[in-house]
Structures are given as C-alpha cells and as structure tokens.
Amino acid sequence: MLSRVIADLADAGLLARASDEGDRRAAWVKATAAGKRLAERIRKEQTEAVKAAMEALSQGERARIERALPALEQLVEHLKGDQA
C-alpha cells in the first residue's frame, strides 16, 4: 500500500525516487520542489484553519486550551518516542 502511495506521489511530481545502490529492494525518496511547495501550502492552510477556529472561541475557551498545551506537548513527545 505504501509503495502505491509513493508511486502516485512520484507520478504527480511531488516525490523523486532513486534506487539504493547497496540494496535493490530499497529505494530513497525525497520531496521535489513542487512537493515542498505543496507541503508548505498545506501547513499554512492548517495554521490558518486553526487560527480561525481559535478566534471563534470565547476568551475563556482559548485560555483553557492554552493551559492544556503543556500536557498536549508532552503527549506529542510521548507518541514520537513510541514511533522510534
């Protein structure tokens, strides 16, 4: 399944694939310039969506979210550790 996703992204010009010279079963992938631009656009759109959603909240709701941020950051770090 992952190989199909990689192939689709490469076909769309968003990733470049290269064979691993030492292991024919493996391949290296990296984002193309177009892929990097798309990723940046998606990040900006996500940031704007969160910003708009936060602005729609009351001041009290925003304050509760801000107080929860340290716990959420710890959760992210814990999840990162589980993936390593």
PADO-762969 format. One record per residue: x, y, z of N, C-alpha, C in turn; residue number from 1. Coordinates in Angstrom, 1 decimal. Example, Ala and Ser with C-alpha at 12.3 -4.5 7.8 and 13.67 -1.06 7.14 Angstrom:
<recs>
+--------+--------+--------+--------+--------+--------+--------+--------+--------+-----+
|   n_c1 |   n_c2 |   n_c3 |  ca_c1 |  ca_c2 |  ca_c3 |   c_c1 |   c_c2 |   c_c3 |   n |
+--------+--------+--------+--------+--------+--------+--------+--------+--------+-----+
|   13.2 |   -5.7 |    7.8 |   12.3 |   -4.5 |    7.8 |   13.2 |   -3.3 |    7.8 |   1 |
|   12.8 |   -2.2 |    7.1 |   13.7 |   -1.1 |    7.1 |   12.9 |    0.0 |    7.9 |   2 |
+--------+--------+--------+--------+--------+--------+--------+--------+--------+-----+
</recs>
This chain:
<recs>
+--------+--------+--------+--------+--------+--------+--------+--------+--------+-----+
|   n_c1 |   n_c2 |   n_c3 |  ca_c1 |  ca_c2 |  ca_c3 |   c_c1 |   c_c2 |   c_c3 |   n |
+--------+--------+--------+--------+--------+--------+--------+--------+--------+-----+
|    0.8 |   -1.2 |    0.0 |    0.0 |    0.0 |    0.0 |    0.9 |    1.3 |    0.0 |   1 |
|    1.9 |    1.3 |    0.8 |    2.8 |    2.5 |    0.9 |    3.5 |    2.7 |   -0.4 |   2 |
|    3.9 |    1.6 |   -1.1 |    4.6 |    1.7 |   -2.3 |    3.6 |    2.3 |   -3.4 |   3 |
|    2.3 |    2.0 |   -3.3 |    1.4 |    2.6 |   -4.3 |    1.2 |    4.1 |   -4.0 |   4 |
|    1.2 |    4.5 |   -2.8 |    1.1 |    5.9 |   -2.4 |    2.4 |    6.7 |   -2.9 |   5 |
|    3.5 |    6.1 |   -2.7 |    4.8 |    6.7 |   -3.1 |    4.8 |    6.8 |   -4.6 |   6 |
|    4.3 |    5.7 |   -5.3 |    4.3 |    5.8 |   -6.8 |    3.3 |    6.9 |   -7.3 |   7 |
|    2.2 |    7.0 |   -6.6 |    1.2 |    8.1 |   -7.0 |    1.8 |    9.5 |   -6.8 |   8 |
|    2.5 |    9.7 |   -5.7 |    3.1 |   11.0 |   -5.4 |    4.3 |   11.2 |   -6.4 |   9 |
|    5.0 |   10.2 |   -6.8 |    6.1 |   10.4 |   -7.7 |    5.5 |   10.7 |   -9.1 |  10 |
|    4.4 |   10.0 |   -9.5 |    3.7 |   10.3 |  -10.8 |    3.2 |   11.7 |  -10.8 |  11 |
|    2.8 |   12.2 |   -9.7 |    2.3 |   13.6 |   -9.6 |    3.4 |   14.6 |   -9.5 |  12 |
|    4.7 |   14.2 |   -9.5 |    5.8 |   15.1 |   -9.5 |    6.1 |   15.6 |   -8.1 |  13 |
|    5.5 |   15.0 |   -7.0 |    5.7 |   15.5 |   -5.7 |    6.9 |   14.9 |   -5.0 |  14 |
|    7.3 |   13.7 |   -5.4 |    8.4 |   12.9 |   -4.8 |    9.3 |   12.5 |   -6.0 |  15 |
|   10.6 |   12.3 |   -5.6 |   11.5 |   11.7 |   -6.5 |   12.0 |   10.5 |   -5.9 |  16 |
|   12.1 |    9.4 |   -6.7 |   12.6 |    8.1 |   -6.2 |   13.9 |    7.8 |   -6.8 |  17 |
|   14.8 |    7.1 |   -6.0 |   16.1 |    6.7 |   -6.5 |   16.3 |    5.3 |   -5.9 |  18 |
|   16.9 |    4.4 |   -6.7 |   17.2 |    3.1 |   -6.2 |   18.4 |    3.2 |   -5.2 |  19 |
|   18.4 |    2.3 |   -4.2 |   19.5 |    2.2 |   -3.3 |   20.5 |    1.3 |   -4.0 |  20 |
|   21.7 |    1.8 |   -4.2 |   22.8 |    1.0 |   -4.9 |   23.2 |   -0.2 |   -4.1 |  21 |
|   23.1 |   -0.2 |   -2.8 |   23.6 |   -1.3 |   -2.0 |   22.5 |   -2.3 |   -1.7 |  22 |
|   21.2 |   -2.0 |   -1.9 |   20.1 |   -2.9 |   -1.6 |   19.0 |   -2.7 |   -2.7 |  23 |
|   18.9 |   -3.5 |   -3.6 |   18.0 |   -3.4 |   -4.7 |   16.5 |   -3.4 |   -4.3 |  24 |
|   16.3 |   -3.9 |   -3.1 |   14.9 |   -3.9 |   -2.6 |   14.5 |   -2.6 |   -2.0 |  25 |
|   15.4 |   -1.7 |   -1.8 |   15.1 |   -0.4 |   -1.1 |   15.2 |    0.7 |   -2.2 |  26 |
|   14.5 |    1.8 |   -1.8 |   14.6 |    3.0 |   -2.6 |   14.6 |    4.2 |   -1.7 |  27 |
|   15.2 |    5.3 |   -2.2 |   15.2 |    6.5 |   -1.5 |   14.2 |    7.4 |   -2.1 |  28 |
|   13.5 |    8.2 |   -1.3 |   12.5 |    9.2 |   -1.8 |   12.8 |   10.5 |   -1.1 |  29 |
|   12.5 |   11.5 |   -1.9 |   12.7 |   12.9 |   -1.3 |   11.6 |   13.8 |   -2.0 |  30 |
|   11.2 |   14.8 |   -1.3 |   10.3 |   15.7 |   -1.9 |   10.9 |   16.5 |   -3.0 |  31 |
|   10.2 |   16.7 |   -4.1 |   10.6 |   17.6 |   -5.2 |   10.3 |   19.0 |   -4.7 |  32 |
|   10.7 |   20.0 |   -5.5 |   10.4 |   21.4 |   -5.3 |    8.9 |   21.6 |   -5.2 |  33 |
|    8.2 |   20.9 |   -6.1 |    6.7 |   21.0 |   -6.1 |    6.1 |   20.4 |   -4.9 |  34 |
|    6.7 |   19.3 |   -4.4 |    6.2 |   18.6 |   -3.2 |    6.5 |   19.5 |   -2.0 |  35 |
|    7.6 |   20.1 |   -2.0 |    7.9 |   21.0 |   -0.8 |    6.9 |   22.2 |   -0.8 |  36 |
|    6.6 |   22.8 |   -2.0 |    5.7 |   23.9 |   -2.1 |    4.3 |   23.4 |   -1.6 |  37 |
|    3.9 |   22.2 |   -2.0 |    2.6 |   21.7 |   -1.6 |    2.5 |   21.5 |   -0.1 |  38 |
|    3.6 |   20.9 |    0.5 |    3.6 |   20.7 |    1.9 |    3.6 |   22.1 |    2.7 |  39 |
|    4.3 |   23.0 |    2.2 |    4.3 |   24.4 |    2.8 |    2.9 |   25.0 |    2.7 |  40 |
|    2.2 |   24.9 |    1.6 |    0.9 |   25.4 |    1.4 |   -0.1 |   24.7 |    2.4 |  41 |
|    0.0 |   23.4 |    2.5 |   -0.9 |   22.7 |    3.4 |   -0.6 |   23.1 |    4.8 |  42 |
|    0.6 |   23.3 |    5.3 |    0.9 |   23.7 |    6.6 |    0.3 |   25.1 |    6.9 |  43 |
|    0.4 |   26.0 |    5.9 |   -0.1 |   27.4 |    6.0 |   -1.7 |   27.3 |    6.1 |  44 |
|   -2.3 |   26.5 |    5.3 |   -3.7 |   26.3 |    5.4 |   -4.2 |   25.7 |    6.7 |  45 |
|   -3.5 |   24.8 |    7.2 |   -3.8 |   24.2 |    8.5 |   -3.7 |   25.2 |    9.6 |  46 |
|   -2.6 |   26.0 |    9.6 |   -2.4 |   27.1 |   10.6 |   -3.5 |   28.1 |   10.5 |  47 |
|   -3.9 |   28.5 |    9.3 |   -5.0 |   29.5 |    9.2 |   -6.3 |   28.9 |    9.7 |  48 |
|   -6.5 |   27.6 |    9.4 |   -7.8 |   27.0 |    9.9 |   -7.8 |   26.9 |   11.4 |  49 |
|   -6.7 |   26.6 |   12.0 |   -6.7 |   26.5 |   13.5 |   -6.9 |   28.0 |   14.1 |  50 |
|   -6.2 |   28.9 |   13.4 |   -6.3 |   30.3 |   13.9 |   -7.7 |   30.8 |   13.8 |  51 |
|   -8.4 |   30.5 |   12.7 |   -9.8 |   30.9 |   12.6 |  -10.7 |   30.3 |   13.6 |  52 |
|  -10.4 |   29.0 |   13.8 |  -11.3 |   28.2 |   14.8 |  -11.0 |   28.8 |   16.2 |  53 |
|   -9.8 |   29.1 |   16.5 |   -9.5 |   29.7 |   17.8 |  -10.1 |   31.1 |   18.0 |  54 |
|  -10.1 |   31.8 |   17.0 |  -10.7 |   33.2 |   17.0 |  -12.2 |   33.1 |   17.3 |  55 |
|  -12.9 |   32.0 |   16.9 |  -14.3 |   31.8 |   17.1 |  -14.6 |   31.4 |   18.5 |  56 |
|  -13.6 |   31.0 |   19.3 |  -13.9 |   30.6 |   20.7 |  -13.9 |   31.8 |   21.6 |  57 |
|  -14.5 |   31.6 |   22.7 |  -14.6 |   32.7 |   23.7 |  -13.2 |   32.8 |   24.4 |  58 |
|  -12.9 |   33.9 |   25.0 |  -11.6 |   34.1 |   25.7 |  -11.4 |   33.0 |   26.7 |  59 |
|  -12.4 |   32.6 |   27.4 |  -12.3 |   31.5 |   28.4 |  -11.9 |   30.2 |   27.8 |  60 |
|  -12.5 |   29.9 |   26.7 |  -12.2 |   28.6 |   26.0 |  -10.8 |   28.6 |   25.5 |  61 |
|  -10.4 |   29.8 |   24.9 |   -9.0 |   29.9 |   24.5 |   -8.0 |   29.7 |   25.7 |  62 |
|   -8.3 |   30.3 |   26.8 |   -7.5 |   30.2 |   28.0 |   -7.4 |   28.7 |   28.4 |  63 |
|   -8.5 |   28.0 |   28.4 |   -8.4 |   26.5 |   28.8 |   -7.5 |   25.8 |   27.8 |  64 |
|   -7.6 |   26.1 |   26.5 |   -6.8 |   25.4 |   25.6 |   -5.3 |   25.7 |   25.8 |  65 |
|   -5.0 |   27.0 |   26.1 |   -3.6 |   27.4 |   26.4 |   -3.1 |   26.7 |   27.6 |  66 |
|   -3.9 |   26.5 |   28.6 |   -3.5 |   25.8 |   29.8 |   -3.2 |   24.3 |   29.6 |  67 |
|   -3.9 |   23.8 |   28.6 |   -3.7 |   22.4 |   28.2 |   -2.5 |   22.1 |   27.3 |  68 |
|   -2.0 |   23.2 |   26.7 |   -0.9 |   23.0 |   25.8 |    0.3 |   22.2 |   26.3 |  69 |
|    0.8 |   22.5 |   27.6 |    2.0 |   21.7 |   28.0 |    1.7 |   20.2 |   28.1 |  70 |
|    0.5 |   19.8 |   28.5 |    0.1 |   18.4 |   28.5 |    0.0 |   17.8 |   27.1 |  71 |
|   -0.5 |   18.6 |   26.2 |   -0.6 |   18.1 |   24.8 |    0.8 |   18.0 |   24.2 |  72 |
|    1.7 |   18.9 |   24.5 |    3.1 |   18.8 |   24.0 |    3.8 |   17.6 |   24.6 |  73 |
|    3.5 |   17.2 |   25.8 |    4.1 |   16.0 |   26.4 |    3.5 |   14.8 |   25.7 |  74 |
|    2.2 |   14.8 |   25.4 |    1.6 |   13.7 |   24.7 |    2.3 |   13.5 |   23.3 |  75 |
|    2.5 |   14.6 |   22.6 |    3.2 |   14.5 |   21.3 |    4.6 |   13.9 |   21.4 |  76 |
|    5.3 |   14.3 |   22.4 |    6.7 |   13.8 |   22.6 |    6.6 |   12.3 |   23.0 |  77 |
|    5.6 |   11.9 |   23.8 |    5.5 |   10.5 |   24.1 |    5.1 |    9.7 |   22.9 |  78 |
|    4.3 |   10.2 |   22.0 |    3.9 |    9.5 |   20.8 |    5.1 |    9.4 |   19.9 |  79 |
|    5.9 |   10.4 |   19.8 |    7.1 |   10.4 |   19.0 |    8.1 |    9.3 |   19.5 |  80 |
|    8.2 |    9.2 |   20.8 |    9.0 |    8.1 |   21.4 |    8.5 |    6.7 |   21.1 |  81 |
|    7.2 |    6.6 |   21.0 |    6.6 |    5.3 |   20.7 |    6.9 |    4.9 |   19.3 |  82 |
|    7.1 |    5.8 |   18.4 |    7.3 |    5.5 |   17.0 |    8.8 |    5.3 |   16.7 |  83 |
|    9.7 |    5.6 |   17.6 |   11.1 |    5.4 |   17.3 |   11.5 |    4.0 |   17.4 |  84 |
+--------+--------+--------+--------+--------+--------+--------+--------+--------+-----+
</recs>
